[in-house]
């Protein structure tokens, strides 16, 4: 059973306005980190707010841990919300409460006794590394520390589900990496299901198992992160992926590449190394077996969702049929070869 | 300084006491009534905790009506109401009624603005954590707005000191009334000057106290 099952959610903020959500369906499995990526205005914020019904969809069904949330009355909905933690882009901490008091807030709301609250807070602060700051006020904390408070607060009532609404978008890259590592670590330790939305593909790349890409209120592509990164199908997805594994070759470099000899051709291709053959000496094998020359213009190796992955731009020279044969052979190995074309 | 007779000192002390009573009691009433009114305005307003335009608009209109009536006119206009509440329409006690009414409307607006300053994200976070509307009001909205509420109360107190000078029109007494009767009507500018000086000091004291509280309470 899915931890979160959204089916055919639609939402319009005003009659006649473009839909914020249109027939969005997603199943998020227990224990996975699921990312929703999209530009601002794509509807991802509305979607995550529909999961705990901060926003009520016009139609569709929201099921969390087997419970149909739209069918609940106010008190039952509040109880269901306590089973979901939420982390926000701007932290949304109470300025006049200390760190400990902020973390205790959801417990206070749930009617837990003071002594028990304090015991629970004392358990939570070490989890996010903030024991020393328990009596500090939010204004005295850095962005990363504030978000740690936000995370501890979200986890206070022991939820099974963590919703992250652009949780790292207000943080610098280093702090982002820290917070993402923390989320990943907590997911494993507390057996959480995490749904996060972001406009940064780098976040998806480092923390998510599966990803959905949204555009104009719809999910346009969905799948395991590695697959979506290495084989994006939609143009929007490709643009997102290019942000993280960009391979563009500067035009100056391209113009300096030697022209092919008479009777030979030049092909500029991008090769994506993924899967079982990603460690083979493809370039030298192809040169040897097909009698072509290969000039590596750019290349990098990376890891996506823990799997190695490489991308390389090649300028290949040789007789046209030999070149075709070499590139065809690379494709037959399961490498993803795309034509970069002749840049002007 | 031959005008500063013991009798005059007594008058000044008595006037100050009357001002204190009028301002203090009407401010207390205004805070007690103005805060719930502001919470109601805030909650029923657009984007509030439970938007209800049919309730918000008339309420807002009423508050504005009281606020736009010049105080001296308001005081006379509500004499029947004052008599109903205070039993009389003359004296310090009677002056408290229109003062409290004017200050309530004034404070309701100022309080509403202070509540509006509370970060909407914090309210949303409280909703996401399963807080009831009442919990959001008592544990988020009011505590987070507290510095703003105190600052608003300070402004209202200072305005009330000004309004209370007009209370002489219904025999309310107070320093302002003393200044008018002795300083202006009896040609004793020294009395007027003394009254003004005392009022300046009083207002300064109020403002400093308010500012100090706000500084202490805000954790920014």
Boltz contact constraints between the chains, C-beta under 6 A:
constraints:
  - contact:
      token1: [A, 52]
      token2: [B, 128]
      max_distance: 6.0
  - contact:
      token1: [A, 54]
      token2: [B, 127]
      max_distance: 6.0
  - contact:
      token1: [A, 54]
      token2: [B, 128]
      max_distance: 6.0
  - contact:
      token1: [A, 78]
      token2: [B, 130]
      max_distance: 6.0
  - contact:
      token1: [A, 81]
      token2: [B, 130]
      max_distance: 6.0
  - contact:
      token1: [A, 82]
      token2: [B, 130]
      max_distance: 6.0
  - contact:
      token1: [A, 86]
      token2: [B, 128]
      max_distance: 6.0
  - contact:
      token1: [A, 90]
      token2: [B, 121]
      max_distance: 6.0
  - contact:
      token1: [A, 92]
      token2: [B, 121]
      max_distance: 6.0
  - contact:
      token1: [A, 92]
      token2: [B, 122]
      max_distance: 6.0
  - contact:
      token1: [A, 92]
      token2: [B, 125]
      max_distance: 6.0
  - contact:
      token1: [A, 94]
      token2: [B, 122]
      max_distance: 6.0
  - contact:
      token1: [A, 95]
      token2: [B, 219]
      max_distance: 6.0
  - contact:
      token1: [A, 96]
      token2: [B, 143]
      max_distance: 6.0
  - contact:
      token1: [A, 96]
      token2: [B, 144]
      max_distance: 6.0
  - contact:
      token1: [A, 96]
      token2: [B, 219]
      max_distance: 6.0
  - contact:
      token1: [A, 106]
      token2: [B, 129]
      max_distance: 6.0
  - contact:
      token1: [A, 109]
      token2: [B, 129]
      max_distance: 6.0
  - contact:
      token1: [A, 109]
      token2: [B, 131]
      max_distance: 6.0
  - contact:
      token1: [A, 109]
      token2: [B, 135]
      max_distance: 6.0
  - contact:
      token1: [A, 137]
      token2: [B, 219]
      max_distance: 6.0
  - contact:
      token1: [A, 139]
      token2: [B, 219]
      max_distance: 6.0
  - contact:
      token1: [A, 139]
      token2: [B, 220]
      max_distance: 6.0
